[in-house]
Amino acid sequence: MSYYVYAISSLERNYIYVGLTSNFLQRFWSHQSGLNKTTKPPILSEVFMEIKML
């Protein structure tokens, strides 16, 4: 099974959120829809993703 390590860098705040998931698209949309308090919109952000086989 593949896992994805990703980072969401806030353009408005001074932080970077790092996560790990096996379903990147589902996880990305959970961040964008406000289901995650830390990355709740409206936050302008950049997303970086690195694919790792674990």
The first five atom37 places (N, CA, C, CB, O) and aatype in JSON, in Angstrom:
{
  "aatype": [12, 15, 18, 18, 19, 18, 0, 9, 15, 15, 10, 6, 1, 2, 18, 9, 18, 19, 7, 10, 16, 15, 2, 13, 10, 5, 1, 13, 17, 15, 8, 5, 15, 7, 10, 2, 11, 16, 16, 11, 14, 14, 9, 10, 15, 6, 19, 13, 12, 6, 9, 11, 12, 10],
  "atom_mask": [
    [1, 1, 1, 1, 1],
    [1, 1, 1, 1, 1],
    [1, 1, 1, 1, 1],
    [1, 1, 1, 1, 1],
    [1, 1, 1, 1, 1],
    [1, 1, 1, 1, 1],
    [1, 1, 1, 1, 1],
    [1, 1, 1, 1, 1],
    [1, 1, 1, 1, 1],
    [1, 1, 1, 1, 1],
    [1, 1, 1, 1, 1],
    [1, 1, 1, 1, 1],
    [1, 1, 1, 1, 1],
    [1, 1, 1, 1, 1],
    [1, 1, 1, 1, 1],
    [1, 1, 1, 1, 1],
    [1, 1, 1, 1, 1],
    [1, 1, 1, 1, 1],
    [1, 1, 1, 0, 1],
    [1, 1, 1, 1, 1],
    [1, 1, 1, 1, 1],
    [1, 1, 1, 1, 1],
    [1, 1, 1, 1, 1],
    [1, 1, 1, 1, 1],
    [1, 1, 1, 1, 1],
    [1, 1, 1, 1, 1],
    [1, 1, 1, 1, 1],
    [1, 1, 1, 1, 1],
    [1, 1, 1, 1, 1],
    [1, 1, 1, 1, 1],
    [1, 1, 1, 1, 1],
    [1, 1, 1, 1, 1],
    [1, 1, 1, 1, 1],
    [1, 1, 1, 0, 1],
    [1, 1, 1, 1, 1],
    [1, 1, 1, 1, 1],
    [1, 1, 1, 1, 1],
    [1, 1, 1, 1, 1],
    [1, 1, 1, 1, 1],
    [1, 1, 1, 1, 1],
    [1, 1, 1, 1, 1],
    [1, 1, 1, 1, 1],
    [1, 1, 1, 1, 1],
    [1, 1, 1, 1, 1],
    [1, 1, 1, 1, 1],
    [1, 1, 1, 1, 1],
    [1, 1, 1, 1, 1],
    [1, 1, 1, 1, 1],
    [1, 1, 1, 1, 1],
    [1, 1, 1, 1, 1],
    [1, 1, 1, 1, 1],
    [1, 1, 1, 1, 1],
    [1, 1, 1, 1, 1],
    [1, 1, 1, 1, 1]
  ],
  "atom_positions": [
    [[0.84, -1.18, 0.0], [0.0, 0.0, 0.0], [0.89, 1.24, 0.0], [-0.96, 0.0, 1.22], [1.9, 1.29, 0.7]],
    [[0.52, 2.24, -0.78], [1.27, 3.49, -0.83], [0.74, 4.47, 0.2], [1.2, 4.11, -2.24], [-0.46, 4.54, 0.46]],
    [[1.66, 5.21, 0.77], [1.3, 6.29, 1.69], [1.86, 7.59, 1.14], [1.84, 6.01, 3.12], [2.87, 7.59, 0.44]],
    [[1.2, 8.67, 1.45], [1.57, 9.99, 0.97], [1.94, 10.87, 2.15], [0.44, 10.62, 0.13], [1.17, 10.99, 3.11]],
    [[3.1, 11.49, 2.07], [3.51, 12.49, 3.04], [3.28, 13.83, 2.36], [5.01, 12.31, 3.5], [3.75, 14.06, 1.24]],
    [[2.56, 14.72, 3.04], [2.24, 16.0, 2.42], [2.43, 17.13, 3.41], [0.82, 16.01, 1.87], [2.39, 16.91, 4.62]],
    [[2.62, 18.33, 2.91], [2.75, 19.52, 3.75], [1.86, 20.61, 3.18], [4.23, 20.0, 3.85], [1.83, 20.84, 1.97]],
    [[1.13, 21.27, 4.06], [0.31, 22.42, 3.66], [0.95, 23.64, 4.3], [-1.21, 22.25, 4.09], [0.98, 23.77, 5.52]],
    [[1.45, 24.52, 3.46], [2.12, 25.73, 3.93], [1.15, 26.89, 3.83], [3.41, 26.01, 3.11], [0.67, 27.22, 2.74]],
    [[0.86, 27.51, 4.96], [-0.07, 28.64, 4.99], [0.59, 29.88, 4.4], [-0.56, 28.91, 6.43], [1.73, 30.19, 4.74]],
    [[-0.12, 30.58, 3.54], [0.37, 31.84, 2.99], [-0.03, 33.02, 3.89], [-0.17, 32.05, 1.57], [0.47, 34.13, 3.7]],
    [[-0.92, 32.78, 4.85], [-1.4, 33.84, 5.74], [-0.83, 33.73, 7.15], [-2.9, 33.83, 5.8], [-0.65, 34.74, 7.83]],
    [[-0.56, 32.52, 7.6], [-0.02, 32.27, 8.93], [1.39, 31.7, 8.81], [-0.93, 31.3, 9.74], [1.8, 31.27, 7.73]],
    [[2.1, 31.72, 9.89], [3.49, 31.24, 9.86], [3.55, 29.8, 10.36], [4.41, 32.16, 10.72], [4.08, 29.54, 11.45]],
    [[3.02, 28.86, 9.58], [3.13, 27.45, 9.96], [3.05, 26.55, 8.74], [2.04, 27.09, 10.95], [2.58, 26.94, 7.67]],
    [[3.52, 25.34, 8.93], [3.43, 24.29, 7.91], [2.81, 23.07, 8.58], [4.85, 23.96, 7.29], [3.3, 22.6, 9.61]],
    [[1.73, 22.56, 8.0], [1.06, 21.36, 8.5], [1.59, 20.18, 7.71], [-0.49, 21.48, 8.38], [1.56, 20.2, 6.48]],
    [[2.06, 19.14, 8.39], [2.58, 17.94, 7.74], [1.68, 16.77, 8.1], [4.06, 17.66, 8.16], [1.32, 16.58, 9.26]],
    [[1.31, 15.99, 7.09], [0.43, 14.85, 7.33], [0.87, 13.62, 6.56], [0.0, 0.0, 0.0], [1.73, 13.68, 5.69]],
    [[0.25, 12.49, 6.92], [0.51, 11.2, 6.28], [-0.83, 10.54, 6.04], [1.45, 10.3, 7.16], [-1.68, 10.49, 6.93]],
    [[-1.05, 10.02, 4.82], [-2.32, 9.39, 4.5], [-2.13, 8.35, 3.4], [-3.34, 10.44, 4.06], [-1.15, 8.38, 2.66]],
    [[-3.07, 7.43, 3.32], [-3.05, 6.45, 2.23], [-4.0, 6.88, 1.11], [-3.45, 5.05, 2.76], [-4.01, 6.28, 0.04]],
    [[-4.78, 7.93, 1.35], [-5.72, 8.44, 0.34], [-5.59, 9.96, 0.29], [-7.2, 8.01, 0.67], [-6.32, 10.68, 0.98]],
    [[-4.66, 10.44, -0.53], [-4.35, 11.86, -0.54], [-5.54, 12.73, -0.95], [-3.2, 12.12, -1.48], [-5.79, 13.75, -0.31]],
    [[-6.27, 12.35, -1.99], [-7.38, 13.19, -2.45], [-8.46, 13.35, -1.38], [-7.99, 12.61, -3.71], [-8.97, 14.45, -1.17]],
    [[-8.8, 12.26, -0.71], [-9.8, 12.34, 0.35], [-9.3, 13.23, 1.49], [-10.14, 10.93, 0.89], [-10.05, 14.05, 2.02]],
    [[-8.04, 13.07, 1.85], [-7.47, 13.86, 2.94], [-7.39, 15.33, 2.57], [-6.08, 13.34, 3.31], [-7.68, 16.2, 3.4]],
    [[-6.99, 15.63, 1.33], [-6.91, 17.01, 0.86], [-8.27, 17.69, 0.95], [-6.38, 17.07, -0.59], [-8.37, 18.82, 1.43]],
    [[-9.3, 17.01, 0.5], [-10.64, 17.61, 0.54], [-11.16, 17.77, 1.96], [-11.61, 16.77, -0.27], [-11.94, 18.68, 2.23]],
    [[-10.74, 16.89, 2.87], [-11.14, 17.07, 4.27], [-10.51, 18.33, 4.85], [-10.76, 15.84, 5.11], [-11.11, 19.0, 5.68]],
    [[-9.29, 18.66, 4.42], [-8.66, 19.91, 4.85], [-9.39, 21.1, 4.24], [-7.15, 19.92, 4.45], [-9.69, 22.07, 4.93]],
    [[-9.67, 21.03, 2.95], [-10.28, 22.16, 2.25], [-11.73, 22.41, 2.64], [-10.21, 21.93, 0.77], [-12.21, 23.53, 2.52]],
    [[-12.43, 21.4, 3.11], [-13.85, 21.55, 3.46], [-14.05, 22.02, 4.9], [-14.58, 20.24, 3.26], [-15.18, 22.24, 5.33]],
    [[-12.96, 22.19, 5.65], [-13.06, 22.69, 7.01], [-13.24, 21.63, 8.06], [0.0, 0.0, 0.0], [-13.55, 21.95, 9.21]],
    [[-13.05, 20.37, 7.72], [-13.19, 19.29, 8.7], [-12.0, 19.21, 9.65], [-13.35, 17.97, 7.98], [-12.09, 18.57, 10.7]],
    [[-10.9, 19.85, 9.3], [-9.71, 19.87, 10.14], [-9.52, 21.28, 10.69], [-8.45, 19.42, 9.34], [-9.34, 22.24, 9.93]],
    [[-9.56, 21.41, 12.02], [-9.49, 22.73, 12.65], [-8.21, 23.49, 12.3], [-9.59, 22.57, 14.16], [-8.25, 24.7, 12.07]],
    [[-7.08, 22.81, 12.25], [-5.8, 23.46, 12.01], [-5.72, 24.1, 10.63], [-4.68, 22.47, 12.16], [-5.11, 25.16, 10.48]],
    [[-6.32, 23.48, 9.63], [-6.23, 23.98, 8.25], [-7.58, 24.46, 7.74], [-5.68, 22.9, 7.33], [-7.81, 24.5, 6.53]],
    [[-8.45, 24.84, 8.65], [-9.8, 25.27, 8.27], [-9.73, 26.51, 7.38], [-10.64, 25.56, 9.53], [-9.02, 27.46, 7.7]],
    [[-10.46, 26.52, 6.27], [-10.49, 27.69, 5.39], [-11.15, 28.87, 6.1], [-11.24, 27.37, 4.09], [-11.83, 28.64, 7.1]],
    [[-11.01, 30.07, 5.67], [-10.33, 30.46, 4.42], [-8.86, 30.77, 4.64], [-11.02, 31.67, 3.8], [-8.51, 31.89, 5.01]],
    [[-8.01, 29.81, 4.43], [-6.57, 30.0, 4.54], [-5.97, 29.78, 3.15], [-5.93, 29.03, 5.61], [-6.13, 28.71, 2.56]],
    [[-5.28, 30.78, 2.65], [-4.57, 30.59, 1.39], [-3.36, 29.73, 1.68], [-4.15, 31.96, 0.74], [-2.6, 30.01, 2.61]],
    [[-3.18, 28.69, 0.9], [-2.09, 27.77, 1.19], [-1.5, 27.17, -0.07], [-2.58, 26.67, 2.11], [-2.09, 27.2, -1.15]],
    [[-0.31, 26.62, 0.11], [0.35, 25.86, -0.94], [0.46, 24.43, -0.43], [1.77, 26.46, -1.3], [0.71, 24.22, 0.76]],
    [[0.29, 23.46, -1.3], [0.37, 22.05, -0.9], [1.56, 21.42, -1.6], [-0.96, 21.29, -1.25], [1.76, 21.56, -2.81]],
    [[2.36, 20.7, -0.8], [3.49, 19.96, -1.31], [3.25, 18.49, -0.98], [4.83, 20.47, -0.72], [2.8, 18.17, 0.12]],
    [[3.56, 17.61, -1.92], [3.33, 16.2, -1.68], [4.54, 15.39, -2.14], [2.05, 15.73, -2.39], [5.11, 15.66, -3.2]],
    [[4.9, 14.41, -1.34], [5.96, 13.48, -1.71], [5.39, 12.08, -1.53], [7.26, 13.7, -0.84], [4.83, 11.76, -0.48]],
    [[5.54, 11.24, -2.54], [5.0, 9.88, -2.48], [6.07, 8.94, -1.92], [4.53, 9.41, -3.88], [7.2, 8.89, -2.41]],
    [[5.68, 8.2, -0.89], [6.59, 7.23, -0.27], [5.93, 5.87, -0.25], [6.99, 7.67, 1.15], [4.75, 5.76, 0.1]],
    [[6.65, 4.86, -0.6], [6.17, 3.49, -0.46], [6.66, 2.99, 0.89], [6.67, 2.56, -1.64], [7.87, 2.89, 1.11]],
    [[5.72, 2.68, 1.79], [6.09, 2.19, 3.11], [5.67, 0.75, 3.28], [5.47, 3.06, 4.21], [5.9, 0.17, 4.34]]
  ]
}
